[in-house]
Amino acid sequence: MKRKIVAVLVGAALGVGVAVGPAVAASGGSGGGVGHPDVVLYKGQHNKTVKISYSVKKPTSAQVRACFDAHSYPEYGEVYEGWGDFDWSYDVEYHDRYGNDVGGGAFFYADKAGAAGKVTSSRWYDWEAFGKYKAVATIERDFEVQGLDDEGWTWEHYCQLPDARYSDTFYFKRATYLKVNASPEPVRKGRYATVKGTLKFWNPSYDYGEGAVRPLKGKKVKIYFDPSGSRGAVYKRTATVTSKGTFVKKIKQKKSGTWIVKYAGTSTLTPDRATDAVRVK
């Protein structure tokens, strides 16, 4: 008759390599981790599906040995032979910038074959508030050790590692569209070049099909000039975007080179960059 002895190993009994609290973003320490990319809605999009990545590690040899030592029965001549099944379960929650729970995420249950390495699952976004979020994964980690006693009967010890919590901060943003044109081309040496352009963003509508690219009134863009053959760009001016999404600055140009305009972005809007090369004659 086959005999099965089941014991539970919890908390600090393992004492080696366990995670007991929130880790740094996208951590990959003992027990696993979670990684969440930024989510950006581009022109024409009203929702988006992204892949969330998780990683998990098998128990260390020290943890397996601790389980065996804590629950073996020497009087039966038990000998450890290996580990058995793994049961890693993930529960991912989403928190907004205020720490409020804004809904559940993906669940994944790993079998023995998937007990190490990375796996992915999907998260679908549709009309959630733009801004900063945090994906918080709680990972339950269970496994078994197996062996034989001196009579050849098999045994299994059930081991439970402490839950591990991992988090990754990400942003839900709208795409920005920056364009620049510098003129005249070419420009006379020492004369003014007119650097103008537009800065707009994708503004989804709550009615499908009615989203539009709209101006980013009041936003600041920084203008740089990179002379040909130089070691890098030099800051020149800051321009403010008008209600029509336009900006313009006149700046003297002494050498041929490239005008560079940058928008830094925000927690709800992506950064962007545009360039235009102008030759001096």
C-alpha positions in Angstrom: 0.0 0.0 0.0 1.4 3.4 -0.9 1.8 5.8 2.0 1.7 9.6 1.6 2.8 12.0 4.2 1.8 15.6 3.6 3.2 18.5 5.6 3.1 22.3 5.1 6.2 24.5 5.3 5.3 28.2 5.8 6.9 31.5 6.3 10.4 31.8 7.8 10.9 28.1 8.1 12.7 28.2 4.8 14.9 31.0 5.8 16.7 31.2 2.5 16.0 33.4 -0.5 12.4 34.3 0.1 10.6 37.5 -0.7 8.5 38.9 2.0 7.4 42.3 0.8 7.0 44.6 -2.2 10.1 44.6 -4.4 11.4 47.2 -6.7 9.6 47.7 -10.0 9.9 44.8 -12.5 12.0 42.9 -10.0 13.1 39.4 -10.8 14.2 38.1 -7.4 13.3 34.9 -5.6 9.8 33.8 -6.6 9.3 35.7 -9.8 8.5 39.2 -11.0 6.1 41.2 -13.2 6.9 43.6 -16.1 4.3 45.9 -17.6 5.0 48.1 -20.6 3.7 51.7 -21.0 0.4 51.8 -22.9 0.0 54.4 -25.7 -3.1 55.1 -27.8 -2.1 56.2 -31.3 -4.1 57.8 -34.0 -7.2 55.8 -34.8 -7.1 53.7 -31.7 -9.7 53.5 -29.0 -8.5 50.6 -27.1 -5.3 48.5 -26.9 -4.2 45.1 -25.8 -0.7 44.7 -24.3 1.4 41.8 -23.2 2.3 41.6 -19.5 5.4 39.5 -18.7 6.0 37.4 -15.6 8.9 35.4 -14.4 9.2 32.8 -11.8 12.1 30.8 -10.3 12.1 27.2 -9.1 12.9 26.8 -5.4 16.6 26.8 -4.5 18.3 23.6 -3.4 18.5 25.2 0.1 14.8 25.7 0.2 14.1 22.2 -1.0 16.5 20.8 1.5 14.9 22.9 4.3 11.5 21.4 3.4 12.9 17.9 3.6 14.8 18.5 6.9 11.7 20.1 8.5 9.3 17.3 7.7 11.2 14.1 7.0 10.7 11.0 9.2 14.1 9.5 9.9 12.6 6.6 11.7 11.1 5.5 8.4 14.4 5.8 6.7 13.1 8.5 4.3 15.5 9.6 1.6 15.0 12.6 -0.5 15.1 11.9 -4.3 13.8 15.1 -6.0 11.0 17.6 -6.3 7.7 17.0 -7.8 4.9 19.3 -9.0 5.0 23.1 -8.9 2.0 25.3 -8.5 2.7 29.0 -9.1 -0.4 31.2 -9.1 -0.4 34.9 -10.1 -3.0 37.5 -9.1 -2.4 40.8 -10.7 -4.1 44.0 -9.5 -4.0 47.5 -11.0 -3.7 50.6 -8.8 -4.0 54.2 -9.9 -1.6 57.0 -8.8 -3.6 57.4 -5.6 -3.2 53.8 -4.7 -6.8 52.9 -5.5 -7.6 49.4 -6.8 -8.9 49.9 -10.4 -9.6 46.4 -11.3 -8.2 42.9 -11.5 -5.6 41.8 -14.0 -4.5 38.6 -15.5 -4.3 35.2 -13.7 -1.8 32.5 -14.6 -1.4 29.1 -13.1 1.9 27.5 -14.0 2.4 23.7 -14.2 5.7 21.9 -13.8 6.8 22.7 -17.3 6.2 26.4 -16.9 7.7 26.7 -13.4 10.8 28.5 -14.6 11.4 31.3 -17.0 8.9 33.9 -18.4 5.3 33.8 -19.4 3.0 36.4 -20.8 -0.7 37.2 -20.7 -2.8 40.0 -22.1 -4.5 43.1 -20.6 -7.1 45.0 -22.7 -7.5 48.8 -22.1 -10.6 50.7 -23.0 -11.4 54.2 -21.7 -9.5 54.1 -18.5 -8.2 57.3 -17.1 -4.8 58.3 -18.6 -1.8 58.6 -16.2 0.3 56.6 -13.9 -0.6 53.1 -12.8 1.0 50.2 -11.0 0.7 46.5 -11.7 1.0 44.6 -8.5 1.4 40.8 -8.8 0.9 38.5 -5.8 2.5 35.2 -6.4 1.7 32.1 -4.5 4.4 29.5 -4.7 3.9 25.9 -3.7 5.9 22.8 -4.5 6.5 19.2 -3.4 9.6 17.1 -2.5 9.5 13.4 -3.1 11.4 10.3 -2.1 11.4 6.8 -0.7 11.6 5.2 2.7 13.6 2.1 3.7 10.7 -0.2 2.6 10.6 1.3 -0.8 7.3 3.3 -0.3 7.0 6.7 -1.8 6.3 9.9 0.1 5.6 13.5 -0.7 6.0 16.6 1.4 4.0 19.7 0.5 5.9 23.0 0.8 4.5 26.5 0.6 6.8 29.5 0.2 5.7 32.9 1.5 3.7 34.9 -1.0 5.8 37.3 -3.0 4.6 40.7 -4.2 6.2 42.4 -7.1 5.2 45.6 -8.8 5.9 47.6 -11.9 4.9 51.2 -12.6 3.7 52.1 -16.1 1.8 54.9 -17.8 -1.3 55.0 -19.9 -0.8 57.8 -22.5 -2.0 59.4 -25.7 0.5 59.8 -28.6 1.8 63.2 -29.6 2.7 64.4 -33.1 5.4 67.0 -33.5 6.4 68.5 -36.9 8.9 71.2 -37.7 10.0 73.1 -40.8 12.9 75.7 -40.9 13.1 78.2 -43.7 14.3 79.7 -45.9 16.4 76.9 -47.4 19.2 77.7 -47.8 19.5 80.7 -45.5 22.1 83.4 -45.8 24.9 83.4 -43.2 23.9 85.4 -40.2 20.3 85.9 -41.3 17.3 84.6 -39.4 15.9 81.2 -39.9 12.2 80.8 -39.1 11.6 77.6 -37.1 8.0 76.7 -37.1 5.9 73.6 -36.6 2.9 72.0 -35.0 2.3 69.9 -31.8 -0.8 67.9 -31.6 -2.1 64.8 -29.8 -4.5 61.9 -30.4 -7.7 62.7 -28.5 -9.9 59.6 -28.5 -13.7 60.2 -28.3 -16.1 58.4 -26.1 -18.1 57.7 -29.3 -16.2 55.2 -31.4 -15.0 56.6 -34.7 -15.0 60.3 -33.6 -11.5 60.6 -32.2 -9.3 63.3 -33.7 -5.8 64.8 -33.7 -6.1 68.0 -31.7 -3.7 70.9 -30.8 -1.8 70.9 -27.6 -2.4 74.5 -26.6 -0.1 76.0 -24.1 2.5 73.3 -24.1 6.2 74.2 -24.4 8.7 72.9 -27.0 12.4 73.4 -26.8 14.4 74.3 -29.9 18.0 73.2 -30.4 20.5 73.7 -33.2 23.2 71.1 -34.1 25.8 72.7 -36.4 27.3 70.4 -39.0 30.5 68.7 -37.7 29.8 69.7 -34.1 29.8 67.5 -31.1 26.1 68.0 -30.3 23.1 70.2 -30.3 22.9 73.6 -28.5 19.7 74.9 -26.8 18.4 78.1 -28.5 14.8 78.9 -27.5 11.5 77.7 -25.9 8.3 78.2 -27.9 4.7 78.0 -26.7 2.1 76.2 -28.7 -1.0 78.2 -29.8 -4.6 77.3 -29.8 -4.2 76.0 -33.3 -1.3 73.8 -32.3 1.4 75.9 -34.0 4.6 77.5 -32.7 7.2 79.7 -34.4 10.6 81.3 -33.5 13.1 83.4 -35.6 16.7 82.6 -34.7 19.9 83.7 -36.4 21.8 80.9 -38.2 25.5 81.2 -38.9 26.4 77.6 -39.9 24.7 74.8 -41.8 23.1 72.3 -39.5 20.0 70.7 -38.1 17.2 72.3 -36.1 15.8 70.0 -33.5 12.6 70.5 -31.6 11.7 68.5 -28.6 8.5 68.0 -26.5 9.2 66.5 -23.1 5.8 64.8 -22.7 3.8 64.3 -19.4 2.4 61.4 -17.5 -0.5 61.4 -19.9 1.2 62.4 -23.2 4.2 60.8 -25.0 7.4 62.8 -25.7 8.3 63.6 -29.3 11.1 65.0 -31.4 11.3 66.5 -34.9 14.2 67.7 -37.0 14.9 69.8 -40.2 18.3 70.4 -41.7 19.1 73.8 -43.2 22.1 74.8 -45.2 23.9 78.2 -45.0 25.0 79.8 -48.2 
